[in-house]
Amino acid sequence: MNYREAMEYVEQTSRYGISPGLDSIRELCRRMGEPQKGLKYVHVAGTNGKGSVCAFVASALRCGGYRVGRYLSPAIFDYREEIQVNDRYITKKALCQGMELLKGACDGMAAEGLPHPTAFEIKTALAFWYFQEKKCDIVVLETGMGGLLDATNVVEDICAAVITSISMDHMKFLGNTLPEIAAQKAGILKAGCPAVTAAQRPEVMDVIAEKAAALNCPLTVADEGAASHVKYGLEKQRFDYGAWKGMEITLGGLYQIGNAVVALETLRGLAERGFPVSEAQLRRGMAEAKWPGRFTVVGRKPYFIADGAHDEDGARRLAQSVKFYFPDKRIVYIMGMLKDKEYDKVIALTHTLADQIITVTPPDAPRALSAYELAQAAAKVHANVTAADSLEEAVEMSRLLAGKEDVILAFGSLSFQGRLMEITGYAAKEGHGRELYRAAVFEKAGKGSKYNRQGKEAGRR
């Protein structure tokens, strides 16, 4: 299997959809030789912030000299980005080798009448296999959705179970109330494992605390309110937290202080579980952590910000940051959403800050909401709304509309952030290369097909 064939296979498996549950991933891992076993994990669940917490923790552990596997989603630039060891993507050679093994296992399951594993289950098994091959000291593992029934929840040796901010999202699969969703997220807790949670709403905290007590998990609450002497900035922020004075991070957004506090408490607990890092290594790791597409400055004069706020809680946090960083500034939005998200609530929480709203259809996203439909929804509450035919057109329009002292804010689905960063030049500047991995069959797709758009990635979520 070559790289094109591997990526074609990845695309084909997307038809198996989403199927919460652990039976299929367990069987797949069994046929792969149980690659998830023999590894130690930091398992992270939550609605918002889990990727940032993973970035902080993985960076600090790497600076501490450990070989750190990291599993994340969704990718911004490249499918291989979702499986990393010490910040390096899984190699194409390893991906092809692993996918060939996985295809054989999946075909065997299907031949025996078992459900074919989903794309996420296959990718998760690939990650376990690769981390085992690379002999990782520890793996920072981000759940895909929920926790209890998420494919990542087949892992056993948990050094820390971490729960970030919980809010309403994926209600179709996780439940229609915060306690129901919290119960799913808290499903990553294992008997006796140390647990860290962000400060939560009372009804959420009750669920997490009850679950932790039932499993005899020592629970630490990382309280953002305990951070002091905070100096906010777009590209550098400093704060004190307990004995850590003048802690510095380079991720923007007011909410990143809370994520950093969760990471610090996690690292404190990991030191007691056999993974200590010196204070100098920890500080370096926190400062070096990168997580593109989360209140990221991708251009200046005017400031051009990219953010992945796509749900109610994310939109609320985004609005708070915009009000703080850009008071009295004229702001032009580029907004793109998926149709299964609560885009009306996102619009309601953010529209008053915009002078102009430009809507886009997230490219190559099967669940994309069309720019026209999003514009119709935004026009109910805002007078200046335009639907762009493409992301390139939206960026060009925004630059024509914004003066040097204004702000362009592109937010919504993460599925278009990678392409946006290519258009703005940020990706090339930061050394991110987006893989154009269409297989030959994609090349033959007809005009207008999602596989025939300037070599863009297919089936992104």
C-alpha positions in Angstrom: 0.0 0.0 0.0 1.5 3.3 -1.1 0.5 6.7 0.4 -2.1 7.5 -2.1 -3.7 4.1 -1.6 -3.6 4.5 2.1 -5.3 7.9 1.9 -7.9 6.5 -0.5 -8.6 3.8 2.1 -9.0 6.4 4.8 -11.5 8.2 2.6 -13.4 5.0 1.9 -13.8 4.2 5.6 -15.6 7.5 6.2 -18.8 5.8 5.0 -18.9 3.8 8.2 -19.9 6.9 10.1 -19.9 7.4 13.8 -20.6 4.4 16.1 -20.0 5.0 19.8 -19.0 1.8 21.7 -15.9 -0.2 22.5 -16.6 -3.7 21.1 -15.4 -2.9 17.6 -12.2 -1.1 18.7 -11.4 -3.8 21.2 -11.7 -6.5 18.5 -9.6 -4.5 16.1 -6.9 -4.0 18.7 -7.0 -7.7 19.6 -6.3 -8.5 15.9 -3.5 -6.0 15.9 -1.8 -7.6 18.9 -3.2 -5.2 21.6 -1.0 -2.2 20.7 -2.7 -0.1 23.3 -1.3 -2.2 26.1 2.1 -1.6 27.6 1.8 2.2 27.2 1.1 4.8 29.8 -1.4 7.5 29.2 -2.7 11.0 30.0 -6.3 10.7 28.9 -8.1 14.0 28.2 -11.8 14.6 27.7 -14.0 17.7 27.6 -16.0 19.9 25.3 -13.6 22.8 24.9 -9.9 23.2 25.8 -8.8 19.6 25.6 -6.5 20.1 22.6 -4.9 23.1 24.3 -4.3 21.2 27.5 -2.8 18.3 25.5 -0.5 20.7 23.8 0.8 22.2 27.1 1.2 18.8 28.7 2.9 17.1 25.7 5.2 20.0 25.2 6.4 20.1 28.9 6.9 16.3 28.9 8.9 16.5 25.7 11.1 19.3 27.1 11.5 17.0 30.1 13.3 14.4 27.9 10.4 11.9 27.5 9.4 10.4 24.2 5.8 11.6 24.0 3.1 10.3 21.8 0.2 12.7 21.1 -3.2 11.8 19.6 -5.4 14.8 18.6 -8.3 15.7 16.4 -9.3 17.2 14.1 -6.2 17.9 12.0 -5.7 21.4 10.7 -3.1 20.9 8.0 -2.6 17.2 7.4 -4.2 13.8 8.3 -0.8 12.7 9.7 -0.9 15.6 12.1 -3.3 13.7 14.4 -0.6 11.1 15.3 2.6 12.6 16.6 5.7 11.6 18.5 7.7 14.6 20.0 5.9 17.0 17.7 6.7 15.0 14.6 3.9 13.6 12.5 3.6 9.9 11.8 5.8 9.2 8.8 4.2 8.3 5.4 6.1 5.0 5.5 4.7 4.1 8.9 1.2 5.2 8.0 1.2 3.0 4.9 2.6 0.0 6.8 0.1 0.5 9.7 -2.9 1.0 7.3 -2.1 -2.2 5.4 -2.1 -4.2 8.7 -5.3 -2.5 9.7 -7.0 -3.1 6.4 -6.3 -6.8 6.7 -7.8 -6.8 10.3 -10.9 -4.8 9.2 -11.5 -7.0 6.2 -11.2 -10.1 8.4 -13.8 -8.6 10.8 -16.2 -7.8 7.9 -15.7 -11.3 6.4 -16.8 -12.8 9.7 -19.9 -10.7 9.8 -18.7 -8.2 12.4 -19.3 -4.5 12.0 -16.6 -2.8 10.0 -14.6 -0.4 12.2 -15.2 3.3 11.7 -12.6 5.7 10.4 -12.0 7.0 13.9 -11.6 3.5 15.3 -9.1 2.7 12.6 -7.1 5.9 13.2 -7.1 5.3 16.9 -5.8 1.8 16.4 -3.2 3.1 14.0 -2.1 5.6 16.7 -1.7 2.9 19.3 0.3 0.7 16.9 2.6 3.7 16.0 3.2 4.7 19.6 4.1 1.1 20.4 6.4 0.9 17.5 8.1 4.2 18.6 8.4 2.9 22.2 6.8 6.1 23.7 7.4 6.7 27.3 3.9 8.3 27.7 1.0 9.1 25.4 -1.2 12.2 25.7 -4.5 10.9 24.4 -7.3 13.2 23.4 -10.8 11.7 23.1 -12.7 12.2 19.9 -16.2 12.6 21.4 -17.5 12.0 24.8 -15.3 9.6 26.8 -17.2 6.5 28.1 -17.9 5.1 24.7 -15.1 6.8 22.8 -12.7 4.5 21.0 -9.8 5.9 23.0 -11.3 4.5 26.2 -9.8 1.0 25.7 -6.6 2.2 27.3 -5.9 0.9 30.9 -2.7 2.3 32.4 -3.8 5.9 33.1 -1.3 8.2 34.8 -3.8 11.0 34.7 -7.4 11.4 33.6 -8.2 15.0 32.7 -11.5 16.7 32.1 -11.6 20.2 30.6 -14.5 22.6 30.4 -17.8 20.8 29.7 -20.7 22.3 27.9 -23.5 21.4 25.5 -22.2 19.6 22.3 -22.8 16.4 20.4 -26.2 16.0 22.1 -27.3 13.4 19.6 -24.7 11.0 21.0 -23.9 12.3 24.5 -27.2 13.4 26.0 -29.4 16.5 26.2 -28.4 17.8 29.6 -25.1 18.8 31.2 -25.2 16.0 33.8 -25.7 13.4 31.0 -22.8 14.8 29.0 -20.6 15.1 32.1 -21.3 11.4 32.8 -20.0 10.5 29.3 -16.9 12.6 29.7 -16.2 11.3 33.2 -16.3 7.8 31.7 -12.5 8.0 31.1 -11.9 7.7 34.9 -10.4 4.4 35.9 -10.2 2.9 39.4 -7.6 4.6 41.5 -6.2 6.8 38.7 -5.5 10.5 39.6 -8.0 12.8 38.1 -7.8 16.5 37.2 -10.8 18.7 36.2 -11.3 22.3 35.3 -13.6 24.2 37.5 -17.1 23.3 36.3 -20.7 24.3 36.8 -22.2 22.8 40.0 -24.3 20.2 38.2 -21.3 19.0 36.2 -18.9 19.0 39.2 -21.4 16.9 41.1 -21.3 14.2 38.4 -17.5 14.2 38.2 -16.9 14.2 41.9 -19.4 11.3 42.4 -17.7 9.3 39.7 -14.3 9.9 41.1 -15.4 9.0 44.6 -17.0 5.7 43.4 -13.7 4.7 41.7 -11.5 6.0 44.5 -9.8 8.5 42.1 -8.0 11.4 43.9 -9.6 14.5 42.3 -7.9 17.8 41.8 -9.9 20.8 40.7 -7.8 23.3 38.7 -9.3 26.6 39.4 -8.6 29.4 36.9 -9.7 31.8 39.6 -6.6 31.0 41.6 -4.3 32.4 38.9 -3.1 35.9 39.8 -1.1 38.7 38.4 -2.4 37.8 34.9 -0.9 39.8 32.0 -3.0 39.1 28.9 -1.6 39.4 25.4 -2.4 38.2 21.9 0.9 36.3 21.5 2.3 36.1 25.0 0.6 35.8 28.4 1.9 35.6 31.9 0.4 34.6 35.2 1.2 33.3 38.7 -0.3 30.1 39.9 0.6 28.8 43.3 4.4 28.4 43.5 4.7 29.0 39.8 5.4 32.7 39.4 5.6 34.5 36.0 4.5 31.4 34.0 4.5 32.3 30.3 2.4 30.9 27.5 2.3 31.9 23.8 -1.3 30.8 23.1 -3.7 33.7 22.8 -7.2 34.0 24.2 -8.4 34.8 27.7 -9.5 31.2 28.1 -6.0 29.8 27.7 -5.1 30.8 31.3 -7.7 28.3 32.5 -6.3 25.6 30.1 -2.8 26.3 31.3 -3.8 25.9 34.9 -5.4 22.5 34.1 -2.1 21.5 32.4 0.0 22.6 35.4 -2.1 20.5 37.8 -1.8 17.6 35.5 2.0 17.9 35.3 2.1 18.2 39.1 0.3 14.9 39.3 2.4 13.2 36.7 5.6 14.1 38.6 4.2 11.9 41.4 3.5 9.1 39.0 7.0 8.8 37.7 7.2 11.6 35.1 8.9 14.5 36.8 10.1 17.5 34.8 12.3 20.3 36.2 10.9 23.7 36.7 13.0 25.0 33.8 11.8 22.2 31.5 8.2 22.8 32.5 8.5 26.6 31.9 10.1 26.0 28.5 7.4 23.5 27.5 4.5 25.7 28.5 6.0 28.6 26.5 6.7 26.5 23.5 3.3 24.8 23.2 1.6 25.5 19.9 -2.0 24.9 19.0 -2.9 26.6 15.6 -6.5 27.7 15.0 -7.2 28.7 18.6 -7.2 32.5 18.7 -4.1 32.4 16.5 -2.6 35.6 14.9 -2.2 34.7 11.3 -1.6 38.3 10.0 -1.0 41.8 11.1 -2.0 45.3 9.9 -4.7 44.5 10.1 -4.7 41.9 12.8 -6.1 38.6 11.3 -7.2 36.1 14.0 -8.2 32.5 13.3 -10.2 30.6 16.0 -12.1 27.4 16.1 -15.1 28.5 18.2 -18.0 26.4 16.8 -20.3 25.9 19.8 -22.1 27.9 22.4 -19.4 27.8 25.0 -16.6 28.4 22.5 -18.5 31.4 21.1 -19.0 32.9 24.5 -15.3 32.6 25.3 -14.4 34.0 21.9 -16.6 37.0 22.4 -15.0 37.7 25.8 -11.5 37.6 24.3 -12.6 39.9 21.4 -14.1 42.4 23.8 -10.9 42.4 25.9 -8.2 42.5 23.2 -10.0 44.7 20.7 -12.2 47.2 22.5 -13.6 49.8 20.2 -12.1 48.2 17.1 -13.9 47.7 13.8 -14.2 44.0 13.2 -14.8 42.0 10.0 -15.9 38.4 10.5 -15.3 35.4 8.2 -17.6 32.7 9.6 -18.0 29.1 8.5 -20.0 26.4 10.3 -21.1 22.8 10.1 -24.8 22.2 9.8 -25.0 19.9 12.9 -23.7 22.7 15.2 -25.8 25.2 17.0 -24.9 28.0 14.7 -27.8 30.2 15.7 -26.5 30.3 19.2 -23.0 31.1 17.9 -24.4 34.0 15.9 -26.4 35.3 18.9 -23.3 35.4 21.1 -21.0 37.1 18.6 -22.9 39.2 16.0 -22.9 42.4 18.0 -19.1 42.7 17.8 -19.0 42.6 14.0 -19.2 45.5 11.6 -19.4 43.1 8.7 -20.0 39.4 8.5 -18.8 37.3 5.5 -20.0 33.7 5.5 -18.2 30.8 3.8 -18.9 27.1 3.2 -16.2 25.1 4.9 -14.4 23.4 1.9 -14.4 19.6 1.7 -16.4 19.2 4.9 -19.3 16.7 4.3 -21.4 18.3 7.1 -20.7 21.9 5.9 -23.5 24.5 6.2 -23.6 26.5 3.0 -22.5 30.1 3.1 -25.9 31.1 1.8 -27.8 29.3 4.7 -25.4 30.8 7.3 -25.8 34.2 5.8 -29.6 33.9 6.0 -29.3 33.0 9.7 -26.9 35.9 10.4 -29.0 38.4 8.4 -31.9 37.9 10.9 -29.8 39.8 13.5 -27.2 41.7 11.5 -27.5 44.3 8.7 -24.2 43.7 6.9 -23.9 40.1 5.8 -22.4 38.7 2.6 -22.0 35.1 1.5 -18.7 34.5 -0.3 -18.3 31.9 -3.1 -15.1 30.6 -1.7 -12.7 31.0 1.2 -10.2 32.8 -1.1 -12.9 35.3 -2.0 -13.8 35.8 1.7 -10.2 36.6 2.6 -9.9 39.0 -0.3 -13.1 40.7 0.6 -12.1 41.0 4.3 -8.8 42.6 3.4 -10.6 45.1 1.2 -13.1 46.0 3.9 -10.6 46.2 6.8 -8.2 49.0 7.3 -4.8 48.6 9.0 -6.2 49.4 12.4 -9.2 47.1 12.1 -9.4 43.4 12.9 -10.4 40.4 10.7 -11.7 37.4 12.7 -12.2 34.1 11.0 -14.0 31.5 13.2 -16.3 28.6 13.3 -15.5 25.1 12.1 -11.9 24.0 12.4 -12.3 22.3 9.0 -11.4 25.5 7.1 -8.7 26.8 9.3 -5.9 24.9 7.6 -6.8 26.3 4.2 -7.3 29.7 5.7 -3.8 29.6 7.1 -2.4 28.6 3.7 -4.2 31.6 2.0 -2.9 34.0 4.6 0.7 32.7 4.4 0.8 31.6 8.0 1.2 27.9 7.2 4.3 28.4 5.1 5.8 30.8 7.6 5.3 28.4 10.5 6.5 25.4 8.5 3.2 23.6 8.2 2.7 21.7 4.9 -0.7 20.5 4.1 -0.7 17.1 2.3 -2.5 16.9 -1.0 -3.4 13.2 -0.7 -6.0 12.6 -3.3 -5.7 9.1 -4.8 -5.8 8.6 -8.6 -9.5 7.8 -8.4 -10.0 11.3 -6.9 -8.2 12.8 -9.9 -10.8 11.3 -12.2 -13.7 12.7 -10.3 -16.0 14.9 -12.3 -16.0 18.7 -12.2 -17.9 19.9 -9.2 -17.0 16.9 -7.1 -15.6 17.5 -3.7 -12.5 15.6 -4.9 -11.8 18.0 -7.7 -11.1 21.3 -6.0 -7.5 22.3 -6.4 -6.1 19.2 -4.7 -7.7 20.0 -1.4 -8.1 17.3 1.3 -11.2 15.2 1.0 -13.7 14.4 3.7 -12.4 16.7 6.4 -14.5 17.1 9.4 
